[in-house]
Amino acid sequence: MSQAQLDGSLAAPSALQQLWLDPLHAWPAAQTPPAMSKKSPGDFIKQVLGRPVIVKLNNGADYRGILTCLDGYMNLAMEKTEEYVDGELKHKYGDTFIRGNNVLYISQQPKK
């Protein structure tokens, strides 16, 4: 690294350097990035408890129903559950318990 490059560190930082140094204030007003969500996974779970969800399992099956309970291992309980395989309804269950290590993801069901 040359002396000029070292001395350049005293100059005003470039836009990229500014972003690195202060990511919250580096964007010019005309180039404001999309709003960043400050929600955590826990916030999402609190939001969907008691509401219709889709639970996708590692084997590809979906379970759709009302999420009633969830623990730290992602073991969950659902009510009014329907099982879908390849998009086709296979079974309807009342209460369902799913072991957490089978869960690929949980999403909120779109409103009809």
C-alpha positions, 0 to 999 in steps of 0.5 A: 500500500502506497503512502498516498493510499494511507493518506487517503484514509484521512479524506472523506469516506466513499459511499461504500465506506460510509455504508460500512461505517454507519449503515443506518445513515449512509443512504442518500435521501433519494436512495433510501433502502426499503424499510428493514423489519425489526421483527424477530422470529419470536414476534412472528410466532406471537403474531400467528398463535391462534391463527391459520398457518401453513407448516411445511415439513421436510418430506414435502407435506403441508399441514394447514390449520390453526396454530395453538402451541409452539415450544422452543424446539418447534414442536407444535400443536394445531387444530382443524388441521388438513394435510396436503401432499403435492397440493392435494388434500389427503386427510383432515384431522382435529388436533395435530401434534408435529415434532419440531425436527420435521418442520421446514418452515411455518408461514401465515396463511393468506387471508381468503 
